[in-house]
Amino acid sequence: MISGEVADQGQTDDDDDWRESTFFQRRPSTEALAWVAASMGEGSRIAGHRRLTGGANSAVHRLTVERDDTRTYVVLRQYPPGIVALQAAMEREIAHLQVVAGSGLPVPSILAVDVAGLATAGVPSLLMTRLPGHVHLNPTESRPWIESIAELAAHLHSVDLPAPTFRPWTDSWITPLGQFRVPAGAQKPAVWLAAFDAMEAPPPDDGAVFLHCDYLPINLLWARGKITGLTDWNSIHRGSRAVDVGQCRRYLASLYSPDWAEQLRSRYESIAGAALDPWWDLYALLHHDNDGPKSISRQVAGRRRVDEFGMTARVEVAVEHALKRLG
């Protein structure tokens, strides 16, 4: 569900340190650059490349392509070779980008693919158009920033596109039912235990909208105060709108404050004209665990200060509020 966690599935012992690999610091290979140039048309050449920040599972580079005195920027995403789960993630992203193409959502377009790495020195590669903007994690004012996030979420959920039905205990990296543990740093363990008990109830039928399933601030691009792109399309489904909004709320509580998370719920409900189901909201919040702070810090990748120590306490407040709404 969250791209930073997908890759942990299907790893072998030899892959345990893949995140620390120098693969993510290397420039694209000569073969990969030649493949990009060929994909962009006869006479194209690569005039420059820059590694982009924050890819948790893949190396992402912005490439400058020149052809006939015209300069074009494209994005090359490459996954470490030999890891089955990562190749599967790329295949899903390709399929999902094809689903959302032409939807009106701010998504990149596919230019070329080489999943097997036949022309890219064995490295699975995806070439896409470059969306304008950058990840923006340091808003000077929270209200317009949160408002824009809520507006795009409401728009996303209004799009009628096909996708598999979301299954809460199968289609996500959440702790399996019955195996929850109170995270370190909890101020009120009883709140977490009550939330775990609430998960024992059958998931309520909340209608099914189109879901991104990785709707997080790190996957949003901004330019001049507006959202210009939504990236990382490897887990689309149809299900409760609270899956997307709740995951974003978890992130806001972790990085900023539970008040920001509550603002997002309030603004989304007002814009979408629909309430977030509290069970599904709680379910999304409970993706927080002991690995959460490190994972978020890695995804933020230095783009803002991260208080890992206080994350659990802040998410706990959001969990307590969701419990009260659940009744």
C-alpha positions in Angstrom: 0.0 0.0 0.0 2.8 2.4 0.9 5.6 2.3 -1.6 8.2 2.6 1.1 7.0 -0.7 2.5 6.1 -2.7 -0.6 9.6 -3.8 -1.3 10.0 -5.6 2.0 7.8 -8.3 0.7 9.4 -11.1 -1.1 13.0 -10.3 -0.1 15.6 -13.0 0.4 18.3 -12.9 3.0 20.8 -11.6 0.4 18.5 -8.6 -0.2 18.4 -7.5 3.5 20.6 -4.4 3.0 19.3 -3.4 -0.4 18.2 0.0 0.9 21.8 0.8 1.8 23.1 -0.2 -1.5 25.3 2.3 -3.6 22.8 1.6 -6.4 20.8 4.7 -5.2 23.8 6.9 -5.4 25.1 5.9 -8.8 24.4 7.7 -12.0 22.4 5.9 -14.7 24.6 3.5 -16.7 25.9 4.3 -20.2 23.5 1.6 -21.4 20.5 3.2 -19.7 21.3 6.6 -21.0 21.6 5.2 -24.5 18.2 3.5 -24.1 16.7 6.8 -23.0 18.2 8.7 -26.0 16.9 6.0 -28.4 13.5 6.1 -26.8 13.2 9.9 -27.3 13.8 9.7 -31.0 16.5 9.7 -33.6 19.1 12.5 -33.0 18.4 12.7 -29.2 21.2 12.9 -26.8 21.4 13.1 -23.0 22.8 16.5 -22.0 22.6 16.1 -18.3 21.2 14.2 -15.3 20.4 14.9 -11.7 19.4 12.4 -9.0 16.1 13.3 -7.4 15.6 13.0 -3.6 13.5 10.7 -1.7 12.9 7.5 -3.7 12.6 4.8 -1.0 12.6 1.8 -3.4 14.0 3.1 -6.6 16.7 5.4 -8.0 15.1 8.4 -9.7 16.9 10.8 -12.0 15.8 13.8 -14.0 17.4 13.7 -17.4 17.9 16.5 -19.9 17.4 15.4 -23.4 18.4 17.5 -26.4 17.1 17.0 -29.9 17.1 19.5 -32.8 17.9 22.4 -30.5 15.0 21.5 -28.3 15.6 20.6 -24.6 13.2 18.2 -22.8 13.2 17.0 -19.2 12.2 13.4 -18.5 12.3 11.2 -15.4 14.0 7.8 -15.3 13.0 5.5 -12.5 15.1 2.4 -11.9 14.8 -0.4 -9.4 17.6 -2.5 -8.0 17.9 -5.7 -10.2 17.2 -9.1 -8.9 14.5 -8.3 -6.4 11.2 -9.8 -7.5 8.9 -7.6 -5.3 10.5 -4.4 -6.8 10.1 -5.6 -10.4 6.5 -6.5 -9.6 6.0 -2.9 -8.1 7.3 -1.5 -11.4 4.9 -3.6 -13.4 2.0 -2.5 -11.3 3.0 1.2 -11.7 3.1 0.8 -15.4 -0.3 -0.8 -15.5 -1.8 1.8 -13.2 -0.4 4.7 -15.1 -2.1 3.4 -18.1 -5.4 3.3 -16.1 -5.1 6.9 -15.0 -3.8 8.3 -18.3 -6.3 10.8 -19.7 -8.2 11.0 -16.4 -7.5 14.6 -15.7 -5.4 13.8 -12.7 -1.9 15.3 -12.6 0.0 12.2 -13.4 3.1 11.5 -15.5 2.9 9.8 -18.9 4.9 6.7 -19.8 7.5 7.2 -22.5 9.3 3.8 -22.5 9.6 0.7 -20.3 12.2 -2.0 -20.0 11.0 -4.1 -17.1 13.6 -6.9 -17.7 16.4 -4.4 -18.1 17.4 -6.0 -21.5 18.7 -2.7 -22.8 19.6 -1.0 -19.5 22.4 -3.3 -18.1 19.9 -5.6 -16.3 18.2 -2.7 -14.4 14.4 -2.5 -14.6 13.7 0.9 -16.0 10.7 3.2 -16.5 10.9 6.4 -18.5 8.2 9.1 -17.8 7.4 12.7 -18.6 8.5 15.1 -16.0 5.8 16.8 -14.0 6.5 20.4 -12.9 7.1 21.2 -9.3 8.8 19.7 -6.3 7.9 18.0 -3.0 6.9 20.7 -0.6 7.0 19.7 3.1 7.6 23.2 4.7 4.5 25.3 4.2 4.6 28.7 5.7 0.9 28.4 6.5 -0.8 25.1 7.2 -4.4 26.0 6.1 -3.9 26.6 2.3 -1.5 23.7 2.1 -3.9 21.3 3.8 -6.8 22.7 1.8 -5.0 21.8 -1.5 -4.3 18.3 -0.3 -8.0 17.8 0.6 -9.2 19.2 -2.7 -7.0 16.9 -4.8 -8.1 13.9 -2.6 -11.7 14.7 -3.2 -11.1 15.1 -7.0 -9.2 11.8 -7.0 -12.0 10.0 -5.3 -14.6 11.4 -7.7 -12.8 9.8 -10.7 -14.6 6.7 -11.9 -11.8 4.3 -12.9 -11.5 0.5 -12.7 -9.4 -1.0 -9.9 -9.5 -4.1 -7.7 -11.5 -4.0 -4.5 -9.3 -3.1 -1.5 -8.9 -5.9 1.1 -7.7 -4.5 4.4 -5.8 -7.5 5.6 -4.4 -8.5 2.2 -3.6 -5.4 0.2 -1.6 -3.5 2.7 1.6 -3.8 4.8 -0.4 -3.3 8.1 0.4 -5.6 11.0 -1.7 -8.8 10.6 -4.9 -8.9 12.5 -4.3 -10.2 16.0 -0.6 -9.3 16.0 -0.7 -5.6 16.9 1.7 -4.4 19.5 1.7 -1.1 21.4 4.5 1.0 19.7 7.4 2.3 21.7 6.9 5.8 22.9 3.1 5.4 23.5 1.8 7.7 26.2 -1.5 5.9 26.6 -1.1 2.2 25.9 -4.8 1.7 26.6 -5.7 3.8 23.6 -3.7 1.6 21.3 -5.2 -1.6 22.9 -8.7 -0.2 22.4 -7.9 0.6 18.8 -6.6 -3.0 18.2 -9.8 -4.4 19.7 -11.8 -2.2 17.3 -10.1 -3.8 14.3 -11.6 -7.2 15.3 -15.0 -6.0 14.1 -15.7 -6.7 10.4 -14.8 -3.7 8.1 -17.9 -1.7 7.5 -19.2 -1.2 4.0 -18.3 2.4 3.2 -18.9 2.5 -0.6 -16.0 2.2 -3.0 -14.2 5.1 -4.6 -11.0 5.2 -6.7 -8.0 5.1 -4.4 -4.3 5.9 -4.9 -3.4 4.0 -1.7 -0.2 6.0 -1.3 -1.7 9.4 -0.9 1.1 11.1 1.1 2.7 14.6 1.1 6.0 13.0 -0.2 4.1 11.9 -3.4 2.7 15.4 -4.2 4.5 17.9 -6.3 3.9 21.6 -5.9 4.6 24.8 -7.9 3.6 28.3 -7.0 1.4 27.2 -4.2 -0.5 24.6 -6.2 -0.3 20.9 -6.5 1.0 20.0 -9.9 1.6 16.2 -9.6 0.7 13.0 -7.9 3.3 10.3 -8.2 4.0 6.6 -7.2 1.1 4.8 -8.7 1.8 1.2 -7.7 -1.2 0.4 -5.6 -4.6 1.6 -6.9 -7.8 0.1 -5.6 -11.4 0.9 -5.0 -12.5 1.1 -1.4 -13.2 3.5 1.5 -12.1 7.1 0.9 -10.7 7.0 4.5 -7.9 4.7 3.3 -6.3 7.5 1.4 -7.2 10.3 3.7 -6.4 8.3 6.8 -2.9 7.5 5.5 -2.3 11.1 4.8 -3.6 12.0 8.3 -1.1 9.5 9.8 1.7 11.2 7.9 0.6 14.7 9.0 0.3 13.7 12.6 3.7 12.0 12.4 5.5 14.9 10.7 3.6 17.9 12.1 0.8 17.6 14.6 -2.5 15.8 15.2 -4.2 19.2 14.7 -3.0 19.2 11.1 -4.4 15.7 10.7 -7.7 16.8 12.1 -7.7 19.8 9.8 -7.3 17.5 6.8 -10.3 15.4 7.9 -12.5 18.4 8.4 -11.6 20.1 5.1 -11.9 16.9 3.1 -15.3 16.1 4.5 -16.5 19.6 3.7 -15.1 19.5 0.1 -16.1 16.0 -0.7 -19.5 16.2 1.0 -18.9 12.8 2.7 -17.7 11.8 6.1 -14.7 9.6 6.7 -15.8 6.3 8.2 -14.1 6.1 11.6 -13.3 2.4 11.4 -11.4 2.8 8.1 -9.8 6.0 9.4 -8.6 4.2 12.5 -7.4 1.3 10.3 -5.3 3.7 8.2 -3.8 5.4 11.3 -2.8 2.0 12.8 -0.2 1.6 10.0 2.0 3.4 12.4 4.3 1.0 14.2 7.9 0.9 15.6 9.3 1.1 12.0 7.2 4.1 11.1 9.5 6.9 12.3 12.6 5.5 10.5 10.6 4.8 7.4 9.1 8.4 7.3 12.5 9.9 8.0 14.0 8.0 5.1 11.2 9.1 2.8 11.5 12.7 3.8 15.2 12.5 3.0 16.3 15.7 4.7 13.6 17.9 3.1 12.5 19.0 6.6 13.4 18.4 10.2 12.0 15.1 11.5 11.2 14.5 15.1 11.2 10.7 15.2 11.0 10.4 18.9 7.6 12.3 19.2 5.9 10.6 16.3 4.1 7.9 18.2 2.7 10.3 20.8 1.4 12.6 18.0 -0.2 9.7 16.1 -1.7 8.4 19.4 -3.7 11.6 19.7 -5.2 11.1 16.2 -5.9 7.4 17.1 -7.7 8.5 20.2 -9.9 11.0 18.3 -10.8 8.4 15.7 -11.7 6.0 18.5 -14.1 8.6 20.0 -15.7 9.1 16.6 -16.1 5.3 16.3 -18.0 5.3 19.6 
